Amino acid sequence: MRVFRQIVVLGVGAAITFGNVGQSASAQPPVQSQESSAESNQLPVGQNVKLDPKTAPEKASESIALSASSQVKENSATGNPPQLGSNSETAQKSQPVVAVESAKPAPTSIAQRAPSPKSPNIIPVPISPPATRGTPIESFPLNPPNRTLETKPPRTLEPNPNPLLFPTQPEDVRIEETQAITLQQAVDIARRNSPTLQIADLQLQQTRSVLREQQAALYPDLNFQMDASRSVSAGGELGVRAQQRNLNFQASQTGQPATQAGPNLGSNSLNSTLQLSYDVDLFGRRLANIRAAREQLRFRELDVERQAEQLRFDVSDAYYNLQDADGQVAIRQASVRNAQQSLRDAEALERAGVGTRFAVLQAQANLANEQQQLANARRDQRIRQRQLAEELNVSQSSNLTAGDPVEQAGSWKMSLEESIVQAFKNRAELEQQLVQRDISKQQRRSILAGRLPQLSVSGSYNVLGQDPDDPNPFAARGWADGYAIRASLTWSIFDGGAARARVKQRDADIAIAESRFDQLRNQVRREVEQAYFGLESSFENIETSEAGVLQSREALRLARLRFQAGVGTQTDVIQAETDLTRAERNRLLAIIGYNRSLASLQRAVSNLPSNNLSRTP
């Protein structure tokens, strides 16, 4: 009797399976077979995930290339540094690959361990071109002299040339176009449109003008002045009035009529002066000011370099955040399909009389939870898209999506020690502190020179022309010229200690710059080490997560078979679906984390690969 019951249960499970196959022809994509159900559980990230089409989902074992051990020996013999995230071309070309079935991969070195191209569901890593030892490989092309990449981004993404544009109508901010761009195009657009980089360029131009202003003190000042005037003296008018009163008084004494006093005569004059003056730099004050301005210009050039590097890192981070959000949406969509299939299986078993209403309710609750997670993932995706659009400063009516596949962005071919030393050489922030120290030194020198005697010389040439109203032929009229030479020596003997206080301020600035250099040096090393360790960890996690995805898919397939056969529970299926979702998320996070760590390492070292990020040195 027990054997008969088992035969009945197996027959009902088979009938449910064949019923689902017939139902899938007209309904949503349910489980059609054991192989198709496993294939439908793969991560569907649209066209942005590269998976091996020859992958067999039923295989839980991995293929390990024995050529990795020979590559380890070769690297140890030659002393080459580890190459994180890169595949060995030599091993692939010269040695045959022998596949060994194993439930657990054999431990290998982090640097030489790379996913085999024939491993199940391995996201391929682009093979890097041959490079010299110690040269890092970037995912970004070299920059032309104008600091813009030749990626030819769509012209529709260009913002309005008017920076003061203020949208006032809903049509002005309505999204009308969604454009997929690559990471290189995103970096290119950001360098063209970034207000931060534009402000840095304007400040650089401003500092160039400041330097030119200081260099103008090397030349003498030449001034020309011309004055044209007509004057009628008020004192002369008073003198005429006094003379008239005197004449009136004399006329009253004599009884004769008073005579009229003469008019108050004016004068016309034209005076032109040409003056040449020059401050003699006796103690190097002017030279110190010029050197300080030149160092300030260097500081601004380094700041533009720093802003460009930071912009590239911020754009890369925003782009990887969008890829992460896209992957989360795809994972949640796959989870919803799995939950729908589980619900159909539970309802079929209930109709066949071998299932329970409790299992159906569990499946319905699980489907509702997955749909809610999908809605949240789509919300995060929209937010990441707008954050990338904000970072790139594109048109108000454009939206952006990620056009690059979710895969490893590249490899790193320098060791940790080489990366730290290269970062010390390349980081603009460190050189900025040295430049700031030099600026303070030159300012201190200028202050000290200002306390010493200051000598200035000048010479002027004057041409004067006068035409008085006085008809007297002996009045002063006509043209004349003259000159003057003057030397002035100024010495500030006592200023109440103001100069000494300014010198102490500059001494403090020098000490502050040196302390900040020490602080930044330690910070740069920590950033390089943190990014390098993250790159190692993410590289290991990629292999581990791939194996976890395969195992979770196989566990979900078996859980469904057990549930359809009546020997498993709906809870087992839900748990298997949850484990698969977690494994796919871990794989996505491992790949995105690797790319983020690579971008962080590139930012920590900076100026890669040619150490000439911008047109400035």
Secondary structure as UniProt FT lines:
FT   HELIX           2..24
FT   TURN            25..26
FT   HELIX           34..40
FT   TURN            46..47
FT   TURN            53..54
FT   TURN            57..58
FT   STRAND          62..65
FT   HELIX           67..78
FT   HELIX           89..94
FT   STRAND          99..102
FT   TURN            110..112
FT   TURN            117..118
FT   TURN            120..121
FT   TURN            133..134
FT   TURN            145..146
FT   HELIX           155..157
FT   TURN            163..164
FT   HELIX           170..173
FT   STRAND          177..181
FT   HELIX           183..193
FT   HELIX           195..215
FT   HELIX           216..218
FT   STRAND          221..231
FT   HELIX           234..254
FT   STRAND          267..280
FT   HELIX           285..352
FT   HELIX           357..392
FT   TURN            396..397
FT   STRAND          398..402
FT   HELIX           416..426
FT   HELIX           428..450
FT   STRAND          454..468
FT   TURN            473..474
FT   STRAND          478..490
FT   TURN            496..497
FT   HELIX           498..565
FT   HELIX           570..605
FT   TURN            608..610
//
